[in-house]
Amino acid sequence: MYIRQMSLISIIKFQQETKLEMILSQIDVSKFANSLRKSSGSKGPKGYELTSLIYALIAMQVEKIQTIKDLVQKLKENPVLRYCCGFDVLGKVPSESTFSRFLDKLAQTDELEKLFHELW
């Protein structure tokens, strides 16, 4: 007799929704990501999905992660956090440099302020 083993994704779906998942499901960052995509052009390698980077920064605040270095470490160690943020569960996570460049890009636009006002 064989027992079918559940995949990690199936296990995640059966778990109760976490506080982070509830928060991320209520925030639509697609317009924000699209406006950042338009302003940056299409030079260079494809990189990570902008929505995933945004969700990771939101998760950093929700989970009270103090530094980008700690965020990267948590993403490496925790496949559920990677899944919630939209990164590949078994794949690589962004480096500290990637997050640093992304934060620099955010600082150069007023899109973050617009998103904040839309949430209120």
C-alpha positions in Angstrom: 0.0 0.0 0.0 1.3 3.4 -0.9 0.7 6.6 1.0 0.7 9.8 -1.2 3.0 12.4 0.1 1.7 16.0 0.0 3.9 18.7 -1.6 5.1 21.7 0.4 2.7 24.0 -1.5 -0.3 21.8 -0.6 0.7 21.9 3.1 0.9 25.7 3.0 -2.6 25.9 1.5 -4.0 23.8 4.3 -2.5 26.0 7.0 -4.5 28.8 8.6 -3.9 32.1 6.9 -1.2 34.1 8.7 -1.3 37.8 9.6 1.1 38.5 6.8 -1.0 36.7 4.2 -4.1 38.6 5.3 -2.3 41.9 5.0 -0.7 41.2 1.6 -4.0 39.9 0.2 -5.6 43.3 1.0 -2.9 45.5 -0.6 -2.8 45.8 -4.4 0.7 46.8 -5.5 0.2 46.1 -9.2 -0.3 49.7 -10.3 2.6 50.7 -8.1 4.9 48.0 -9.6 3.8 49.0 -13.1 4.6 52.6 -12.6 8.1 51.7 -11.3 8.6 49.4 -14.3 7.7 52.2 -16.7 10.1 54.6 -15.0 13.1 52.3 -14.9 13.1 51.3 -18.6 14.1 47.8 -19.7 17.9 47.8 -19.6 19.8 45.1 -17.8 18.9 41.6 -16.6 15.3 40.7 -15.8 15.9 40.3 -12.1 13.1 39.7 -9.6 9.4 40.6 -9.9 8.8 44.1 -8.5 5.7 43.0 -6.6 7.7 40.3 -4.8 10.3 42.9 -3.7 7.5 45.2 -2.5 5.8 42.4 -0.6 9.1 41.5 1.0 9.6 45.0 2.3 6.0 45.0 3.7 6.7 41.6 5.3 9.8 43.1 6.8 7.6 45.6 8.7 4.9 43.2 9.6 7.3 40.6 10.9 9.4 43.3 12.7 12.6 42.4 10.8 15.2 45.0 11.7 17.6 45.1 8.7 17.8 44.1 5.1 20.5 41.6 6.0 18.0 39.9 8.4 15.3 40.0 5.8 17.5 38.2 3.3 18.5 35.6 5.9 14.8 35.0 6.8 13.9 34.7 3.2 16.6 32.1 2.7 15.6 30.1 5.8 11.8 30.3 5.5 10.1 28.9 2.4 6.7 30.0 3.7 7.9 33.6 3.8 9.3 33.3 0.3 5.9 31.9 -0.9 4.0 34.7 0.8 6.2 37.3 -0.9 5.9 35.7 -4.3 9.4 34.3 -4.6 10.1 30.8 -5.8 9.9 28.5 -2.8 12.9 26.5 -3.8 14.7 29.2 -5.7 17.2 32.0 -4.9 16.2 35.1 -3.0 17.3 38.6 -3.7 20.6 39.8 -2.2 21.1 42.8 0.0 22.4 44.7 -3.0 19.2 44.0 -4.9 17.1 45.4 -2.1 19.4 48.4 -1.7 19.1 49.2 -5.4 15.3 48.8 -5.2 15.1 51.1 -2.2 17.2 53.7 -4.1 14.7 53.4 -7.0 11.8 53.9 -4.6 13.4 57.0 -3.1 13.6 58.6 -6.5 9.9 58.4 -7.2 6.7 59.7 -5.5 4.8 56.5 -6.2 5.2 55.2 -2.7 3.5 58.2 -1.3 0.7 57.8 -3.7 0.2 54.2 -2.7 0.2 55.2 1.0 -2.5 57.7 0.4 -4.6 55.2 -1.5 -4.4 52.9 1.5 -6.0 55.5 3.7 
